[in-house]
Amino acid sequence: MKKFFTIIFIIGISIVVLPQSFNGRFSSSVYSFQTFDSTNSSSTYLRSYQMLNLNINQGNVSLRSYMNLEGDLSGVKMMDGPMLRFYNLYLEVRDLFDLATIKLGRQPIFNSVAGGVYDGINVDLKKSAYKFTGYYGGDVPAYDKLQLTNKWDKDFILGGKFTTVALENFQMSLSYVDKNFQPEPYWATRLDANLNPIQVLISNNSLQYQFTSAEVNYSYKDKVNIFTTYDYDLNFNRTSKVEFDGGYSPDKNLRLSLYYNYRAPMISYNSIFSVFDYGNTQEVEVGADYTINKFFTVTGRYGNVIYQDANSQRVTVGINSNYGSISYRKTFGYAGELDALSLYSAYTVLNGLLTPSVGVSFTQYKLSSDPNEPLNHLAAIIGGFNIRPWALLSFDLQAQYMDNKIYRNDFRMFLKLNYWFNSNF
């Protein structure tokens, strides 16, 4: 396994020698912000981010990569910088024997229990209306370094998923995932028998999640869409999550929706938190969207969250248009009280050359419904524009301002360049 990435690079170089095509996106960003060490002492930071998404293709073989380089331009040394993060670096071979697709390397995984990236192998087998996916690999080290874990017995993920669309309008799947990870040890201050502070090395056991899941989705034209998920925790032998998300359109202007979620706390098998008695939560939300004309759509949502001994409600109403949106949200009950008004507008002019945008939000909130709880206020403003002189090149400039009792007059600037490329040989 130590030669894992070396093999990928060697095969990748052979693709680079005579590639049929390469494509991707490069972006360069600069972000400025200020932090205060005390009331009268502050530091201004200027960080740079260079992102490259590159795909090199030869027939049914591709080398895919996604990386980001973080640096400092203000002279304030980064704790762990400059940092080169590798989010993706994998070799993909498609349509082997008109049956299999294989991915080898650092790659993403989409799973309701354990999403993210891992270093390993993924195999897709697809025939007619049936598909099976299996994967195995090691956990990615901190800061997405281009290194492999040296604890494969404690840092790994293993799983598979079977999916079928054999029934008309249905998609059904069954899956299994076993994720293990070894937390990094750390030093902490503790008290000895005489109540004197001492330094103790905290080293946790390997933690584990082990789940099975089932999904049943149904779609009928543009009328009905239903998505359901069920997760079962094999370590604790209990239902972890039940989720239902449905939509129905009685006519072309009206869309009704219903969402339900039951969730138990997701706790790893060896965790100290498994000894606590946590209550499960249930959430129900109903909503409707009504299209007035080709420019405006009115939306409304009402949700109720049921805790072990209390409830919390929320209401959201808004208007969406081709020019932007406005929405109001109110939350009340156990989760606290909140009133928030948000406005956002963006509109492209000059045949796509310029897209100015502006957003404003005002919020007041309390952490509980207690009349003696103090009321907090927050204001946030964003404004900027996108310039796209050519289809392959764009520039973004955005200013961000926020003010509340924690961040007084917080002002930040963000500048970004995007370049898309695609070449065939």
N, C-alpha and C positions, 0 to 999 in steps of 0.2 A: 504493500500500500504506500510505501514511501516514494515510489516512482509514479504515483498516480497522476499528478499534474504533468510530469515529464513526458509520459506517454501521450497525453492529450496535446501537448505542445508539438511533439514530433509529428503526430498525425496532422495537426493543424498546419504545420509548415509545409507538409506535402500538398495540402489543399491550396496554400497560398502560392505555391510555385506556378500552378496553372489553374487559377480559379475561373469559374464561369462568370461569377458576379460577386460583388460585395455591396452591402448597404448598411445603413444605420443612422445614428444621430450623434452629433457632438454639441455640447453646450458648455458655456463658460459663464459663471455667476460670481458676483461680488455682493457681499452682505455686510452692512455696517450697523453696529449697535453699541450702546453704552451701558456699562455696569457701574454701580456705586459700591465702594468698599465701606464707606461711612457716609454721613450726611454731607460732608464737604469734600470727599475724595472719590474720584471716579476714573474709569479707564475707557477709552474708545477703542473698539475692535473693528478690524476690517478683514473679513475672511473671504477666501476665494475657493470656488468649487469647480473642478473640471470633470465633466461627465462624458464618458464614451460608451455608446451602445453600438457594437460592431458585429456584423454577421458576414462570414465568408463562406461562399457556396460553390460546390462542385458536384453537379448531378443531384443525387439524393443524399449527399453528405454535406453537413454544415458545421462550422465552428462558430459558436455563439458566445458573446462576452458582453458584460455590463460592469463597468468599473467607475470609481469616483476618487479623485485626488483632492484632499482638503489641505489648505495651506493658510498661512497668516501673512497679511500685507502691512500690518500696523506696527510690527516690531514687538508685539506682545507675544511671548512664546507660548505656543499651545502645549498642553500637558502631554499629549501623545502625538504631536504633529511634527512635520506634515504626515498625513495618513493616507495611504492608498488602500481603498476598500474594493474588494472583488465580490460583487453581488452574484454574478453569473460567470462561469467559464466552463462550457461543456461541449462535447462532441455529439452531434445528432445524426443518426443514420435512419432514413425513412423508407418505408415500403419494402422491407426485406421480404422476399418471396410473397409479395402482396399481402403480407400478414402482420409484420412486426415493425415497430419503431423503437430504437434504442437510444438512450441518452446517457452519456458517461461524463461525470465531472461535477462541478458546483452548479446546482440548478434549483429552481423554485419548486415548492410543493404547495398545492392548494388543498387544504384539509380543514374541516370545521373544528378539529381538535388540536392539531399541531401544524400550523402553517409556517412558512418561512423558506429558508434555503438549507440545503445539506450537501455533503460531498459523497457522491456515490453513483448508483446506477438506477435507471428507470426503464422498464420494458413495457410497452403497450402492444397487446395482441388484439387485432380487430378483424372480425370476419362477419360480413353481412350485418345483422342487427345486434351483434354481441361484441363486447369489448372487455378485456381484462387488463388491469394495470398493476404491476408489482414494482416495489422500490425498496432499496436498502442503502444506508450510508451513514456517515459520521456527522456529528454536530459541527457547525462552523465555529471557529474560535472567535474570541472577542475582537471587535473592530473589523470583522470580515477579512482578516489577514489571509494571505495565500499560504495557508498551512493546514495540515491534517491533524486531527486529534490523535493523541498518543494513548488514548484510553478507550479503545474500541469496545471493550466489554461494558463500559459505563456511559459512553457518549455515542449513542446511535439511534437511528429510527428505522423501523421495519414495518411494512404494511402492504396492503393490496386492496383493489376495488374491482367489483364486477358490475357492469352496466349493460342494460338491454333496452332497446326501443322496439321490441318485437310486437308489442301491442300498439295499435294505432292511437296516436295522440298522447301516449304515455312514455315516460322515461323512468326506469326503476333501477336502483343500485343497492348493493351491499358492500360494506367496507370494513377493514380492520386496521388498526394502527397501534404500534407499540413504540413509545418514545422514551428513551432514557437519557439522563444528562447528569453530569457530575459538577456541582457548583464549585467555584474557585474558593479555596480556603482563605480566611482573613483573620487579622488580629483585632481583638476587641478588649475593652477595659471591663473587668469584672471584680467583684469583691471576694476576698478570701475568707477563711473562717473567723478571722479577727476584724473583718470589715475594712481591710486595707485594700486599696485598688491595685490590681495586678493585670498584666497583659496575658490574654489567653488566646490560643490559636483555635478558631472555630472551623471545623472541617465536617461538612455534612455528608451523609451517605448519598449514594446515587439515587436520584429521584426518578419516578416513572409514572407515565400515563399509559393506560391500556384500555382501548375503547373499540366497540363495534358500532356501526352506524347503518341506518337504512334511509333511503330517499325515494319518494314517489312524487313525480311531477306530472301535471296534466295540462295540456293546452288545446283549446278548440278555437281555431281561426283567431279572430281578434276579440272574441266574446269572453272567453274564460281562460284564466291562467291560475294554476294552483301549484304551490311548491311546499312540500312537507319534508321534515327532517326528524329523525329519532336517533339519539346517542345513548348508548348504554355503557356504564363504567364497570369494566370487568374486575377491577381491583376491589371495589366496594360493593359490587353486586347490586347496583341501583340504577334507576333511570337518571341520566344526567341532563338531557335536554329534549324537549318536544317543541317543534316550531312549525307553524302554519302561516303561510302568506298567500292570500288569495285575492283575485281581482275579477270583477264582472262588469261588462259594459252592456246595459240594456239597449243603448242606442249610441250613435257616433259621438254625441256630445257629452255623455255622462259616463263616468267611471267610478264604481264603488269598490272599496277595498276593506279587507278584514285581516288583522294580524294577531296571532296568539303565540306566546312564548312561555314555556315552563322551564326553569333552569335551577339545577342544584349547584352548589359551589363546586368548582373544578379544582380539586386538591390532589396533588401528587401522592403516590402510595406511601412513601417514607417520610413525608413532611410532618413536622411538629404540629401543623395546623389541623391535621386529621383528627386530633383528640378533641377539638372544639365542636360544640353542637351548633351548627349553622342552620338557619332557616332557609327554605327554598323560596323562590319568588315566582310569581305569575304575572304576565303582562298581556293586556288586551287593548287593541287600538282599532277603531273604525274610522273610515275616511271617505271622502268623495271629492272628485275633480269634475268641474263642469266647464266646458269650452263655450264661451259666449260667442266668439267669432274667431277668425283666423289670427287675431292679435292678442286676445286676452283669455286666460283660464283662471277660474276661481277654485281654490283648494281649501279643504277643511279637515282637521283630524282631532279626534278625542281619544285619549289613552288613560288607562287605569293600571297601576302597578300594585300588586298585592304582596305585602311582606308578611312575615310570620305573625306579627301583632299589630300591623298598621297598614294603611293604604296611602297612595299618592296619585294625584291626577295631573293631567296636562291637556291644554287646548292649544291648537295651532290653526291660524287662518291666514290666508295670503292671496295675492294676485300675481300671476306670472304673465309676462308679455314678451314680445320681440325686443323690447327696449330694456328689460330688466324685471325686477321682482320686488315686492314689498310683503313682509310677513310680521305677524304678531304672535308671540308665544307666552302662555301663562302656565306656571307650574304651582301647585299648592298641595299641602298635605305633609306626610312624613318626610319626604325628600327635601323639604324647604319650600319657600315661596319665591317666585321669580316672575318678573314682567320684562319682556324683551321685545323691542321694535327694531327691525332690520330692513334696510333699503339697499338695493344693489342695481347698478345699471352698467351695461356695456353695449356698444353699438358700433358696427363696422361701417366706415365711410371711405370715400375715394377708391371705390372698387377693390376694397380689401387692403389698401395700403396702411390705413390707420384705424386702430380700435381703442378708443379711450374707455376707461372704466372708473367707477367710483362706488364705494360702499360705506355705509354709515350704520352703526348700531348703538342703541342706548339700552342699558339694562339696570334694573334695580332688583336686589335679591336679599333674602334672609336665609340663614342656614336652618331655621326651624319656624314653625308657626307660632311660637311663643311671642305674645305681644311685646315682651320686654327685650326681645332679640333686636340688636341694632340693624338698621337698614343700610345696605351698601349700594354704591352706584359705580357703574362702569361705562365709559364711552370709548368707542373704537372707530377709527376712520382709515380707510385705505383708498388710494387713488393712484392712477398711473395710466400707461398706454402701451400698446403693442404696435410696432412698426414692422411691416412685412413688405419690403421692396421687391423681393422675388419669392417664388413659391418655396425655394429651398433655404431661405434665410429670414430670420426674424429677430427683433430686439424687444426686450421687455424692461420697463422701468416702473418701479412701484415704491410709493412712500407709505409707511405704516405708522399710525399714531394711536396710543392707548393711554387712558388715564383712569386710575382707581386708587384706593387707599394704599395699595402695595406698590404699584408702578405709577409714579407721578410723572406725567408729561413724558411718557416713553415714546421716543421717535426712532424709526429705523428706515433704512434705505436698501433697496434690492434692485440689482441690475443683472440682466441675463441675456446671453446671445445663444441662439439655436441655429444649427446648420444640419439639414437633412441631406444625405447623399445616397446615390444608387448608381452603380456602374456595372455594365455588362461587357463581356469580352467575347 
